[in-house]
Amino acid sequence: MASDLNYVQYVIDQIKTNGIITYKKMVVMICDNTAFVKMLDCIKPLMENEETGFPYDGAKEHYIVNTDNSEHLSNVVMTLEKNVQMPKKRKK
């Protein structure tokens, strides 16, 4: 399940955006140097012809994003950004 940080940086570099891309090791769904995206309705039209797989044992099925196609990857990330709310920080 471990991923090479060079691969994580490669994925970030492939995302064409005017914003800043950040990641956390526990949040990024990159496993075994494969980029996985949760199967959400907002990206279904973009991902309907893509491969699917399981990032780890016991996980739900996810889309596998082709990270070599930077335009497609950017479209997926921008669509997710517009449609998925970031979790709110919990009060301790």
C-alpha positions as a printed Julia matrix, in Angstrom:
92×3 Matrix{Float64}:
   0.0    0.0     0.0
   3.0    2.3     0.31
   3.65   4.75   -2.48
   6.83   6.41   -3.6
   6.77  10.14   -2.77
   8.27  10.78   -6.21
   5.1    9.29   -7.72
   2.94  11.52   -5.5
   4.9   14.55   -6.71
   4.51  13.36  -10.32
   0.71  13.21   -9.9
   0.67  16.7    -8.39
   2.81  18.01  -11.24
   0.38  16.5   -13.77
  -2.57  18.46  -12.37
  -2.85  21.66  -14.36
  -4.35  24.29  -12.12
  -3.84  27.91  -11.17
  -4.17  27.02   -7.51
  -1.92  25.36   -5.01
  -2.08  21.58   -4.69
  -1.4   20.12   -1.27
  -1.57  16.59    0.05
  -1.42  14.59    3.23
  -0.05  11.08    3.3
  -3.16   9.73    5.02
  -5.65  11.52    2.73
  -4.22  11.1    -0.76
  -5.61   7.97   -2.35
  -2.41   6.84   -3.99
  -1.62   3.24   -3.19
   1.12   1.13   -4.73
   1.91   4.03   -7.07
  -1.6    3.95   -8.5
  -4.0    6.91   -8.22
  -7.49   5.99   -7.03
 -10.57   8.22   -6.98
 -13.77   7.47   -5.09
 -16.67   6.55   -7.38
 -18.76   9.72   -7.14
 -21.64  10.79   -9.39
 -19.98  14.14  -10.19
 -17.08  12.43  -12.01
 -18.96   9.46  -13.43
 -19.18  10.99  -16.94
 -15.42  11.61  -16.92
 -14.52   8.17  -15.6
 -17.05   5.8   -17.21
 -14.42   4.27  -19.53
 -11.65   4.09  -16.93
 -10.38   1.05  -15.06
 -11.55   0.35  -11.54
  -9.87  -1.34   -8.63
  -9.47  -1.59   -4.89
  -6.74   0.52   -3.25
  -6.41  -1.87   -0.3
  -8.04  -4.96    1.16
 -11.52  -4.16    2.43
 -11.82  -0.91    0.44
 -14.74  -0.04   -1.76
 -14.17  -0.07   -5.51
 -12.56   3.12   -6.86
 -11.78   4.54  -10.27
  -8.15   4.29  -11.33
  -6.99   7.59  -12.82
  -4.53   7.6   -15.7
  -1.93  10.0   -14.31
  -0.08  10.15  -17.63
  -3.0   12.06  -19.17
  -2.56  15.39  -17.38
  -5.54  17.06  -19.07
  -7.93  14.31  -17.97
  -6.43  14.2   -14.47
  -6.82  17.98  -14.18
 -10.47  17.79  -15.29
 -11.19  15.11  -12.68
  -9.51  17.09   -9.9
 -11.24  20.36  -10.86
 -14.63  18.61  -10.97
 -14.02  17.11   -7.54
 -12.92  20.48   -6.19
 -16.19  22.07   -7.32
 -18.42  19.28   -6.0
 -16.83  17.8    -2.9
 -16.68  19.75    0.34
 -13.56  19.54    2.43
 -14.19  18.01    5.86
 -14.57  20.56    8.64
 -12.06  20.5    11.45
 -13.51  18.98   14.58
 -13.36  20.81   17.85
 -11.31  19.01   20.48
